[in-house]
Amino acid sequence: MDTTPVVAEGRPRPVPIPPPPTRSEARAALKDSAGVGLGFLPLGLAFGALVTQSGLDWWWAGLSAALIFGGSFEFLLIGMVTASAPLAAIAVSALLVNVRHVFYALSFPLHRVSGHLGKAYSTYTMCDEVYALATGQQSRTWSSRRILWLQFLLHLYWAGSSTAGALLGSLIPHYVTGLDFALTALFTVLALDAVRNLRGDVLTPVLAVLSALAARLLFPGQILLAAFTLFTAALLARRLTTSRKPRHA
């Protein structure tokens, strides 16, 4: 917008200045995060209830949600902890599940977040939903405060709903079963969304299924870790094979 005064009859005419925004950055971030927060609520409640039904104290749900903030990995972690999985297996599983965040950082607007503490917290609380909201067309003018408020609110939604689910789950009798199916349902939905976004790429889901079956047959005690490793190796082999094919003119 050109801010040069317009001269009319020898006198400058003032250029109208847009009014300052009436909403604070926190209120704007609250509106931005409302839809995702509603999605966090049932998953957080299910996660918290699953924590108590797995024999852990209720406060483990809030502590995990606040410190790990790993979403799907937290569901996996419950089963691994209750099964006394080795620490190395837990660490490798966490890396394989959340390695996508490394690529998020390539296009996430971290340069617009001010301060070392702000950048550290923004990096720590980056998740799929934050990335989707903060890298869209409508978010190109968001300030540092708005991005940080968005991440803080999503962090709060997850920790709060998980704690509430754990408190409510402690009231559910232990003979009630089926809460652990929340993990299966979550990954089923994620898998369906991933398949829809492949746009005709049938080989990738086929490799995933074959990796899971091979892990089930060859490594029945470490299915998750083995399946992720086999699937990663299959994708790398596919990439090397396709890149070496000669291109036809």
Backbone as CSV, one residue per row, in Angstrom:
resi,resn,N_x,N_y,N_z,CA_x,CA_y,CA_z,C_x,C_y,C_z
1,MET,0.842,-1.198,0.000,0.000,0.000,0.000,0.870,1.239,0.000
2,ASP,0.622,2.217,-0.901,1.404,3.434,-1.005,0.978,4.401,0.088
3,THR,1.932,4.793,0.951,1.637,5.695,2.066,2.025,7.135,1.768
4,THR,2.398,7.467,0.500,2.768,8.824,0.147,1.535,9.719,0.153
5,PRO,1.589,10.870,0.859,0.417,11.746,0.898,0.038,12.225,-0.493
6,VAL,-1.239,12.321,-0.771,-1.740,12.787,-2.050,-1.942,14.291,-1.969
7,VAL,-1.342,15.007,-2.922,-1.421,16.471,-2.928,-2.613,16.890,-3.767
8,ALA,-3.486,17.643,-3.178,-4.654,18.167,-3.876,-4.771,19.647,-3.576
9,GLU,-4.694,20.486,-4.652,-4.786,21.941,-4.541,-3.718,22.488,-3.604
10,GLY,-2.504,21.954,-3.712,-1.392,22.495,-2.944,-1.340,22.016,-1.509
11,ARG,-2.315,21.238,-1.049,-2.321,20.777,0.332,-2.338,19.253,0.370
12,PRO,-1.497,18.625,1.208,-1.481,17.160,1.286,-2.755,16.634,1.923
13,ARG,-3.284,15.586,1.336,-4.471,14.946,1.880,-4.034,13.742,2.698
14,PRO,-4.443,13.629,3.938,-3.989,12.521,4.784,-4.476,11.176,4.258
15,VAL,-3.575,10.221,4.317,-3.898,8.871,3.886,-4.519,8.126,5.059
16,PRO,-5.666,7.461,4.856,-6.294,6.750,5.973,-5.425,5.604,6.481
17,ILE,-5.291,5.518,7.782,-4.493,4.480,8.425,-5.425,3.383,8.906
18,PRO,-5.149,2.133,8.572,-6.028,1.050,9.023,-6.054,0.969,10.533
19,PRO,-7.206,0.669,11.110,-7.296,0.593,12.565,-6.495,-0.575,13.108
20,PRO,-5.968,-0.428,14.317,-5.199,-1.524,14.908,-6.099,-2.716,15.192
21,PRO,-5.539,-3.898,15.192,-6.354,-5.082,15.456,-6.953,-5.035,16.851
22,THR,-8.201,-5.427,16.952,-8.879,-5.378,18.241,-8.692,-6.666,19.031
23,ARG,-8.384,-7.772,18.372,-8.189,-9.033,19.067,-6.735,-9.203,19.460
24,SER,-6.500,-9.723,20.618,-5.146,-10.031,21.030,-4.659,-11.273,20.302
25,GLU,-3.356,-11.480,20.358,-2.783,-12.653,19.709,-3.278,-13.936,20.365
26,ALA,-3.487,-13.902,21.676,-3.980,-15.083,22.376,-5.388,-15.443,21.924
27,ARG,-6.245,-14.449,21.768,-7.608,-14.718,21.312,-7.619,-15.226,19.872
28,ALA,-6.735,-14.683,19.049,-6.650,-15.155,17.667,-6.171,-16.606,17.624
29,ALA,-5.168,-16.933,18.456,-4.673,-18.310,18.499,-5.722,-19.259,19.058
30,LEU,-6.536,-18.761,19.987,-7.605,-19.592,20.532,-8.602,-19.970,19.443
31,LYS,-8.918,-19.019,18.577,-9.825,-19.302,17.467,-9.169,-20.252,16.469
32,ASP,-7.877,-20.053,16.217,-7.171,-20.912,15.268,-7.120,-22.360,15.746
33,SER,-6.991,-22.552,17.049,-6.782,-23.893,17.599,-8.061,-24.585,18.029
34,ALA,-9.197,-23.919,17.919,-10.448,-24.480,18.446,-10.809,-25.802,17.772
35,GLY,-10.713,-25.849,16.452,-11.086,-27.075,15.736,-10.190,-28.246,16.091
36,VAL,-8.885,-27.999,16.158,-7.949,-29.067,16.514,-8.155,-29.479,17.965
37,GLY,-8.463,-28.503,18.828,-8.700,-28.815,20.230,-9.867,-29.759,20.422
38,LEU,-10.906,-29.605,19.619,-12.040,-30.518,19.691,-11.638,-31.929,19.266
39,GLY,-10.696,-32.002,18.323,-10.199,-33.318,17.926,-9.302,-33.940,18.977
40,PHE,-8.556,-33.101,19.718,-7.691,-33.603,20.779,-8.500,-34.173,21.942
41,LEU,-9.683,-33.630,22.180,-10.456,-33.982,23.369,-10.775,-35.476,23.455
42,PRO,-11.409,-36.087,22.448,-11.717,-37.521,22.597,-10.467,-38.398,22.641
43,LEU,-9.429,-38.036,21.875,-8.205,-38.829,21.910,-7.516,-38.721,23.260
44,GLY,-7.489,-37.501,23.830,-6.883,-37.322,25.142,-7.633,-38.064,26.231
45,LEU,-8.960,-38.024,26.171,-9.762,-38.756,27.151,-9.509,-40.259,27.045
46,ALA,-9.442,-40.758,25.807,-9.180,-42.182,25.611,-7.786,-42.555,26.096
47,PHE,-6.812,-41.691,25.842,-5.449,-41.970,26.288,-5.369,-41.992,27.813
48,GLY,-5.979,-40.994,28.455,-5.943,-40.964,29.910,-6.630,-42.156,30.530
49,ALA,-7.778,-42.542,29.978,-8.485,-43.718,30.499,-7.664,-44.988,30.293
50,LEU,-6.982,-45.063,29.158,-6.158,-46.240,28.880,-4.984,-46.341,29.850
51,VAL,-4.443,-45.196,30.272,-3.331,-45.193,31.226,-3.749,-45.857,32.527
52,THR,-4.882,-45.430,33.078,-5.328,-45.999,34.349,-5.773,-47.448,34.198
53,GLN,-6.378,-47.777,33.056,-6.802,-49.156,32.843,-5.618,-50.092,32.626
54,SER,-4.458,-49.533,32.306,-3.253,-50.349,32.129,-2.523,-50.578,33.443
55,GLY,-3.060,-50.050,34.549,-2.460,-50.263,35.857,-1.539,-49.153,36.321
56,LEU,-1.406,-48.074,35.551,-0.559,-46.957,35.939,-1.364,-45.938,36.733
57,ASP,-0.676,-45.147,37.561,-1.342,-44.097,38.315,-1.856,-43.017,37.371
58,TRP,-2.909,-42.318,37.783,-3.569,-41.352,36.918,-2.644,-40.220,36.488
59,TRP,-1.707,-39.834,37.366,-0.863,-38.682,37.046,0.150,-38.992,35.943
60,TRP,0.324,-40.268,35.604,1.214,-40.598,34.497,0.687,-40.041,33.168
61,ALA,-0.626,-39.945,33.035,-1.212,-39.445,31.786,-0.851,-37.975,31.564
62,GLY,-1.078,-37.137,32.576,-0.743,-35.720,32.445,0.744,-35.496,32.295
63,LEU,1.554,-36.282,33.030,3.007,-36.134,32.943,3.509,-36.513,31.556
64,SER,2.986,-37.603,31.021,3.388,-38.034,29.681,2.967,-37.021,28.630
65,ALA,1.732,-36.532,28.747,1.235,-35.577,27.754,2.020,-34.274,27.793
66,ALA,2.419,-33.841,28.975,3.131,-32.573,29.097,4.595,-32.682,28.681
67,LEU,5.250,-33.789,29.030,6.688,-33.914,28.787,7.004,-34.555,27.435
68,ILE,6.244,-35.568,27.039,6.526,-36.247,25.767,5.814,-35.547,24.618
69,PHE,4.517,-35.273,24.793,3.713,-34.596,23.784,3.924,-35.252,22.424
70,GLY,3.769,-36.581,22.434,4.060,-37.349,21.236,2.856,-37.957,20.556
71,GLY,1.655,-37.718,21.085,0.465,-38.201,20.412,0.434,-39.708,20.270
72,SER,0.554,-40.183,19.039,0.452,-41.611,18.768,1.539,-42.408,19.490
73,PHE,2.728,-41.833,19.647,3.789,-42.575,20.344,3.430,-42.812,21.802
74,GLU,2.686,-41.904,22.413,2.301,-42.094,23.805,1.390,-43.306,23.956
75,PHE,0.518,-43.540,22.987,-0.299,-44.748,23.016,0.590,-45.989,22.929
76,LEU,1.584,-45.938,22.047,2.499,-47.068,21.921,3.309,-47.257,23.194
77,LEU,3.669,-46.153,23.832,4.520,-46.222,25.008,3.838,-46.951,26.157
78,ILE,2.522,-46.815,26.268,1.812,-47.503,27.349,2.032,-49.011,27.258
79,GLY,1.811,-49.555,26.066,1.997,-50.987,25.887,3.436,-51.417,26.105
80,MET,4.374,-50.585,25.681,5.780,-50.951,25.827,6.213,-50.900,27.286
81,VAL,5.700,-49.923,28.033,6.050,-49.823,29.456,5.442,-50.971,30.244
82,THR,4.164,-51.243,30.001,3.517,-52.339,30.728,4.106,-53.690,30.359
83,ALA,4.679,-53.814,29.157,5.322,-55.066,28.750,6.797,-55.103,29.131
84,SER,7.272,-54.066,29.829,8.678,-53.979,30.263,9.632,-54.089,29.079
85,ALA,9.343,-53.331,28.035,10.202,-53.340,26.849,11.547,-52.706,27.172
86,PRO,12.617,-53.156,26.531,13.939,-52.567,26.776,13.969,-51.078,26.425
87,LEU,14.782,-50.327,27.144,14.870,-48.889,26.909,15.357,-48.581,25.503
88,ALA,16.261,-49.392,24.985,16.754,-49.169,23.626,15.634,-49.326,22.606
89,ALA,14.755,-50.304,22.807,13.636,-50.497,21.886,12.668,-49.320,21.940
90,ILE,12.443,-48.787,23.143,11.566,-47.615,23.284,12.170,-46.409,22.576
91,ALA,13.490,-46.220,22.732,14.158,-45.073,22.113,14.117,-45.165,20.593
92,VAL,14.386,-46.335,20.045,14.372,-46.499,18.593,12.960,-46.332,18.050
93,SER,11.974,-46.845,18.768,10.584,-46.691,18.338,10.171,-45.230,18.325
94,ALA,10.592,-44.485,19.353,10.292,-43.053,19.396,10.922,-42.325,18.213
95,LEU,12.140,-42.704,17.862,12.809,-42.085,16.720,12.083,-42.387,15.420
96,LEU,11.699,-43.630,15.223,11.063,-44.015,13.972,9.674,-43.416,13.827
97,VAL,8.939,-43.315,14.941,7.589,-42.762,14.872,7.620,-41.259,14.626
98,ASN,8.588,-40.561,15.228,8.586,-39.100,15.183,9.661,-38.509,14.275
99,VAL,10.305,-39.319,13.457,11.376,-38.812,12.607,10.852,-37.815,11.568
100,ARG,9.560,-37.860,11.281,8.981,-36.927,10.307,9.126,-35.477,10.759
101,HIS,9.266,-35.251,12.059,9.401,-33.883,12.556,10.687,-33.224,12.059
102,VAL,11.682,-34.032,11.736,12.919,-33.468,11.184,12.636,-32.766,9.863
103,PHE,11.764,-33.336,9.063,11.432,-32.738,7.768,10.458,-31.576,7.936
104,TYR,9.649,-31.593,8.984,8.773,-30.455,9.261,9.584,-29.181,9.453
105,ALA,10.741,-29.323,10.094,11.543,-28.146,10.404,12.040,-27.423,9.160
106,LEU,12.061,-28.105,8.022,12.559,-27.478,6.799,11.640,-26.374,6.298
107,SER,10.345,-26.466,6.590,9.406,-25.460,6.100,8.589,-24.815,7.211
108,PHE,8.809,-25.188,8.457,8.088,-24.566,9.563,8.646,-23.149,9.788
109,PRO,7.784,-22.140,10.015,8.251,-20.746,10.146,8.919,-20.454,11.483
110,LEU,9.946,-21.218,11.811,10.650,-20.999,13.076,11.402,-19.675,13.080
111,HIS,11.749,-19.169,11.891,12.458,-17.895,11.808,11.601,-16.724,12.276
112,ARG,10.276,-16.916,12.307,9.395,-15.852,12.772,9.151,-15.898,14.275
113,VAL,9.650,-16.925,14.922,9.518,-17.035,16.373,10.720,-16.348,17.009
114,SER,10.477,-15.407,17.877,11.547,-14.612,18.464,12.016,-15.204,19.785
115,GLY,13.299,-14.954,20.102,13.866,-15.374,21.378,14.320,-16.816,21.382
116,HIS,15.390,-17.071,22.146,15.912,-18.440,22.223,14.930,-19.367,22.929
117,LEU,14.313,-18.890,24.005,13.336,-19.712,24.711,12.109,-19.990,23.839
118,GLY,11.683,-18.962,23.079,10.546,-19.149,22.186,10.832,-20.176,21.113
119,LYS,12.014,-20.104,20.521,12.379,-21.082,19.486,12.490,-22.487,20.072
120,ALA,13.040,-22.579,21.299,13.181,-23.891,21.928,11.808,-24.503,22.209
121,TYR,10.880,-23.695,22.739,9.543,-24.218,23.029,8.793,-24.545,21.745
122,SER,8.957,-23.724,20.716,8.293,-23.978,19.448,8.787,-25.278,18.828
123,THR,10.075,-25.535,18.937,10.633,-26.783,18.417,10.135,-27.975,19.226
124,TYR,10.070,-27.790,20.544,9.657,-28.882,21.436,8.201,-29.277,21.224
125,THR,7.335,-28.313,20.989,5.900,-28.591,20.889,5.417,-28.671,19.440
126,MET,6.319,-28.851,18.503,5.889,-29.013,17.116,5.222,-30.370,16.935
127,CYS,4.077,-30.375,16.308,3.352,-31.620,16.045,2.673,-31.490,14.687
128,ASP,2.009,-32.539,14.264,1.373,-32.543,12.946,0.369,-31.403,12.806
129,GLU,-0.448,-31.208,13.845,-1.505,-30.201,13.769,-0.930,-28.789,13.749
130,VAL,0.108,-28.546,14.542,0.757,-27.229,14.539,1.356,-26.944,13.173
131,TYR,2.015,-27.939,12.604,2.627,-27.752,11.289,1.578,-27.424,10.242
132,ALA,0.453,-28.141,10.270,-0.602,-27.904,9.284,-1.184,-26.499,9.410
133,LEU,-1.336,-26.011,10.638,-1.928,-24.692,10.838,-0.932,-23.567,10.551
134,ALA,0.325,-23.746,10.953,1.304,-22.668,10.879,1.984,-22.545,9.525
135,THR,1.760,-23.469,8.622,2.393,-23.392,7.301,1.377,-23.166,6.193
136,GLY,0.133,-22.918,6.549,-0.893,-22.683,5.545,-0.842,-21.279,4.976
137,GLN,-1.665,-21.050,3.971,-1.703,-19.752,3.303,-2.127,-18.645,4.256
138,GLN,-3.063,-18.950,5.161,-3.604,-17.918,6.035,-2.650,-17.540,7.158
139,SER,-1.591,-18.319,7.374,-0.701,-18.084,8.518,0.588,-17.357,8.153
140,ARG,0.702,-16.870,6.941,1.961,-16.241,6.518,2.238,-14.923,7.214
141,THR,1.219,-14.305,7.782,1.402,-13.036,8.484,1.341,-13.200,9.994
142,TRP,1.293,-14.417,10.489,1.207,-14.619,11.929,2.491,-14.161,12.611
143,SER,2.325,-13.557,13.764,3.466,-13.079,14.534,4.027,-14.202,15.404
144,SER,5.142,-13.902,16.052,5.753,-14.875,16.947,4.823,-15.238,18.097
145,ARG,4.178,-14.242,18.670,3.269,-14.500,19.790,2.106,-15.399,19.373
146,ARG,1.590,-15.164,18.205,0.439,-15.962,17.760,0.831,-17.418,17.550
147,ILE,2.001,-17.658,16.971,2.464,-19.032,16.770,2.698,-19.724,18.105
148,LEU,3.349,-19.016,19.042,3.629,-19.611,20.338,2.349,-19.862,21.135
149,TRP,1.399,-18.929,21.057,0.124,-19.142,21.732,-0.599,-20.351,21.150
150,LEU,-0.540,-20.509,19.840,-1.163,-21.664,19.195,-0.568,-22.964,19.727
151,GLN,0.751,-23.014,19.803,1.404,-24.232,20.272,1.124,-24.480,21.753
152,PHE,1.108,-23.418,22.539,0.817,-23.581,23.960,-0.600,-24.097,24.188
153,LEU,-1.559,-23.578,23.432,-2.946,-24.008,23.601,-3.128,-25.471,23.205
154,LEU,-2.502,-25.890,22.108,-2.598,-27.292,21.709,-1.923,-28.193,22.740
155,HIS,-0.809,-27.739,23.280,-0.124,-28.470,24.350,-1.041,-28.601,25.568
156,LEU,-1.728,-27.507,25.893,-2.645,-27.500,27.033,-3.855,-28.397,26.790
157,TYR,-4.403,-28.368,25.569,-5.539,-29.226,25.243,-5.193,-30.693,25.471
158,TRP,-4.030,-31.098,24.975,-3.652,-32.501,25.061,-3.386,-32.920,26.505
159,ALA,-2.624,-32.105,27.233,-2.322,-32.445,28.624,-3.581,-32.423,29.487
160,GLY,-4.442,-31.428,29.277,-5.659,-31.325,30.068,-6.634,-32.454,29.809
161,SER,-6.860,-32.780,28.527,-7.794,-33.859,28.209,-7.249,-35.212,28.647
162,SER,-5.932,-35.408,28.585,-5.343,-36.669,29.041,-5.496,-36.829,30.547
163,THR,-5.266,-35.736,31.281,-5.430,-35.791,32.736,-6.886,-36.043,33.110
164,ALA,-7.790,-35.359,32.420,-9.220,-35.571,32.692,-9.627,-37.009,32.377
165,GLY,-9.115,-37.551,31.287,-9.428,-38.935,30.939,-8.897,-39.918,31.966
166,ALA,-7.716,-39.624,32.533,-7.164,-40.507,33.550,-7.995,-40.464,34.833
167,LEU,-8.436,-39.280,35.218,-9.265,-39.156,36.417,-10.606,-39.855,36.228
168,LEU,-11.191,-39.684,35.053,-12.452,-40.369,34.776,-12.229,-41.874,34.608
169,GLY,-11.096,-42.233,34.006,-10.812,-43.648,33.800,-10.591,-44.404,35.089
170,SER,-10.119,-43.695,36.134,-9.934,-44.364,37.419,-11.255,-44.776,38.050
171,LEU,-12.353,-44.194,37.572,-13.673,-44.554,38.084,-14.301,-45.710,37.312
172,ILE,-13.695,-46.073,36.174,-14.236,-47.164,35.364,-13.802,-48.496,35.972
173,PRO,-14.714,-49.420,36.162,-14.327,-50.729,36.722,-13.294,-51.429,35.841
174,HIS,-12.428,-52.207,36.446,-11.349,-52.851,35.709,-11.840,-53.950,34.773
175,TYR,-13.054,-54.453,35.003,-13.553,-55.500,34.128,-14.076,-54.952,32.800
176,VAL,-14.141,-53.614,32.661,-14.558,-53.014,31.397,-13.387,-53.082,30.428
177,THR,-13.586,-53.684,29.273,-12.512,-53.866,28.300,-12.817,-53.098,27.017
178,GLY,-11.807,-52.981,26.191,-11.995,-52.358,24.878,-11.365,-50.991,24.747
179,LEU,-10.899,-50.390,25.870,-10.307,-49.059,25.771,-8.989,-49.090,25.003
180,ASP,-8.286,-50.221,25.065,-7.031,-50.310,24.324,-7.231,-50.300,22.820
181,PHE,-8.487,-50.487,22.358,-8.766,-50.427,20.927,-8.622,-49.003,20.391
182,ALA,-8.546,-48.008,21.278,-8.348,-46.623,20.838,-7.068,-46.489,20.031
183,LEU,-6.037,-47.227,20.425,-4.779,-47.183,19.677,-4.961,-47.761,18.280
184,THR,-5.641,-48.912,18.194,-5.896,-49.524,16.886,-6.735,-48.601,16.007
185,ALA,-7.769,-47.996,16.602,-8.628,-47.092,15.842,-7.850,-45.871,15.357
186,LEU,-6.977,-45.337,16.221,-6.186,-44.163,15.842,-5.307,-44.471,14.639
187,PHE,-4.576,-45.573,14.679,-3.674,-45.886,13.583,-4.434,-46.325,12.334
188,THR,-5.618,-46.874,12.507,-6.431,-47.200,11.339,-6.838,-45.945,10.590
189,VAL,-7.268,-44.928,11.336,-7.648,-43.656,10.712,-6.441,-42.997,10.043
190,LEU,-5.296,-43.006,10.723,-4.086,-42.416,10.137,-3.670,-43.162,8.873
191,ALA,-3.810,-44.488,8.890,-3.442,-45.274,7.711,-4.378,-44.979,6.541
192,LEU,-5.677,-44.852,6.824,-6.627,-44.546,5.753,-6.351,-43.178,5.140
193,ASP,-6.046,-42.192,5.983,-5.713,-40.862,5.463,-4.443,-40.903,4.623
194,ALA,-3.463,-41.683,5.076,-2.206,-41.771,4.323,-2.427,-42.426,2.962
195,VAL,-3.250,-43.461,2.930,-3.520,-44.143,1.662,-4.245,-43.205,0.695
196,ARG,-5.170,-42.404,1.197,-5.887,-41.456,0.328,-4.938,-40.438,-0.284
197,ASN,-3.901,-40.055,0.453,-2.964,-39.040,-0.034,-1.876,-39.607,-0.943
198,LEU,-1.845,-40.912,-1.131,-0.812,-41.504,-1.980,-1.080,-41.294,-3.463
199,ARG,-2.331,-41.023,-3.821,-2.690,-40.700,-5.205,-2.232,-41.766,-6.194
200,GLY,-2.714,-42.974,-5.975,-2.425,-44.047,-6.910,-1.173,-44.841,-6.619
201,ASP,-0.420,-44.480,-5.609,0.788,-45.220,-5.259,0.387,-46.436,-4.428
202,VAL,0.256,-47.578,-5.076,-0.182,-48.795,-4.398,0.983,-49.516,-3.735
203,LEU,2.185,-49.331,-4.249,3.331,-50.090,-3.764,3.673,-49.753,-2.315
204,THR,3.520,-48.491,-1.918,3.889,-48.099,-0.550,3.052,-48.824,0.503
205,PRO,1.711,-48.820,0.426,0.961,-49.594,1.423,1.215,-51.088,1.346
206,VAL,1.506,-51.600,0.152,1.824,-53.028,0.022,3.120,-53.336,0.772
207,LEU,4.120,-52.485,0.630,5.376,-52.671,1.367,5.151,-52.602,2.874
208,ALA,4.266,-51.706,3.302,3.977,-51.584,4.731,3.340,-52.862,5.275
209,VAL,2.372,-53.404,4.538,1.709,-54.639,4.977,2.689,-55.805,4.995
210,LEU,3.511,-55.925,3.956,4.488,-57.014,3.905,5.515,-56.893,5.025
211,SER,5.916,-55.660,5.354,6.859,-55.457,6.453,6.253,-55.888,7.778
212,ALA,4.966,-55.560,7.980,4.297,-55.963,9.217,4.168,-57.479,9.317
213,LEU,3.815,-58.126,8.208,3.686,-59.584,8.227,5.036,-60.260,8.453
214,ALA,6.080,-59.753,7.819,7.417,-60.332,7.997,7.890,-60.159,9.442
215,ALA,7.603,-58.993,10.030,7.987,-58.766,11.426,7.225,-59.700,12.360
216,ARG,5.959,-59.941,12.035,5.150,-60.839,12.873,5.686,-62.263,12.824
217,LEU,6.180,-62.711,11.671,6.671,-64.071,11.531,8.104,-64.238,12.025
218,LEU,8.949,-63.242,11.753,10.374,-63.384,12.055,10.752,-62.852,13.425
219,PHE,10.083,-61.800,13.878,10.433,-61.173,15.165,9.161,-60.974,16.000
220,PRO,8.544,-62.038,16.465,7.272,-61.898,17.186,7.396,-61.118,18.491
221,GLY,8.589,-61.043,19.059,8.753,-60.309,20.309,9.001,-58.829,20.125
222,GLN,9.385,-58.420,18.922,9.689,-57.000,18.650,9.019,-56.598,17.340
223,ILE,7.715,-56.754,17.272,6.997,-56.543,16.019,7.109,-55.088,15.560
224,LEU,6.867,-54.147,16.462,6.843,-52.736,16.070,8.196,-52.280,15.547
225,LEU,9.233,-52.536,16.312,10.573,-52.104,15.909,10.998,-52.784,14.616
226,ALA,10.734,-54.082,14.494,11.128,-54.807,13.294,10.342,-54.335,12.074
227,ALA,9.045,-54.072,12.250,8.230,-53.627,11.121,8.694,-52.264,10.614
228,PHE,8.967,-51.337,11.528,9.451,-50.014,11.120,10.792,-50.130,10.399
229,THR,11.678,-50.972,10.916,12.998,-51.126,10.299,12.885,-51.721,8.897
230,LEU,12.063,-52.764,8.754,11.890,-53.389,7.444,11.229,-52.441,6.449
231,PHE,10.256,-51.686,6.918,9.568,-50.759,6.020,10.507,-49.639,5.573
232,THR,11.323,-49.123,6.501,12.297,-48.086,6.141,13.309,-48.614,5.135
233,ALA,13.797,-49.841,5.363,14.748,-50.442,4.431,14.106,-50.666,3.058
234,ALA,12.838,-51.065,3.037,12.150,-51.281,1.762,11.978,-49.983,0.990
235,LEU,11.649,-48.897,1.707,11.501,-47.605,1.039,12.831,-47.100,0.487
236,LEU,13.913,-47.294,1.258,15.227,-46.877,0.780,15.643,-47.692,-0.448
237,ALA,15.384,-49.001,-0.417,15.719,-49.842,-1.566,14.895,-49.445,-2.786
238,ARG,13.646,-49.118,-2.567,12.798,-48.690,-3.685,13.309,-47.378,-4.274
239,ARG,13.722,-46.477,-3.390,14.239,-45.189,-3.866,15.513,-45.363,-4.682
240,LEU,16.424,-46.203,-4.202,17.671,-46.432,-4.933,17.410,-47.109,-6.275
241,THR,16.451,-48.030,-6.293,16.151,-48.748,-7.533,15.547,-47.824,-8.583
242,THR,14.600,-47.001,-8.175,13.948,-46.105,-9.136,14.864,-44.988,-9.606
243,SER,15.797,-44.555,-8.752,16.688,-43.462,-9.149,17.751,-43.912,-10.140
244,ARG,18.015,-45.215,-10.186,19.028,-45.730,-11.109,18.453,-46.104,-12.463
245,LYS,17.123,-46.078,-12.615,16.534,-46.406,-13.893,16.847,-45.333,-14.923
246,PRO,17.238,-45.707,-16.131,17.531,-44.695,-17.148,16.283,-43.957,-17.572
247,ARG,16.446,-42.689,-17.775,15.319,-41.850,-18.226,15.261,-41.834,-19.744
248,HIS,14.067,-42.065,-20.260,13.885,-42.067,-21.709,13.590,-40.656,-22.174
249,ALA,14.132,-40.335,-23.287,13.942,-39.000,-23.832,12.520,-38.866,-24.360
